[in-house]
Amino acid sequence: QVSLVESGGGSVQAGESLRLSCRISGDTGTEACMAWFRQVPGNDREAVAVIHSDGETTYRDSEEDRFIISQDKSKNTVYLQINSLKPEDTGMYYCAVDLEVWVCYMESREYQTWGQGTQVTVSS
């Protein structure tokens, strides 16, 4: 069974950077998608970036320049680097996994396992 634990969130000023980490426990197999989602109160979770086991990445259109998703398989960890943070980046960031897939989707319903989230708060 796969479990996920996020870390790296915090309260920062606009313009700063953060690197979120998602530590994976368990076997995700050779074909899996790892995703980062953001949720603000009252809204659904929306995908920020996804990465397949083979390294292919997909970003929400507006996020590609400031968000970088990466993985370190030796550490069983997926990262989300967020640069030039804006107040609108504030939210709870969740890591999620979709197992045994060859195509990564941006919809939350595709993902079976979720972490507990890490809060990012950006002040202006």
Salt bridges, closest charged atoms under 4 A:
GLU31 OE1 - HIS52 NE2 3.25
GLU46 OE2 - ARG38 NH2 2.86
ASP54 OD1 - HIS52 ND1 3.19
GLU63 OE2 - ARG38 NH2 3.09
GLU63 OE1 - ARG66 NH2 3.72
ASP89 OD1 - ARG38 NH1 3.70
ASP89 OD2 - ARG66 NH1 2.80
GLU110 OE2 - ARG109 NE 3.98
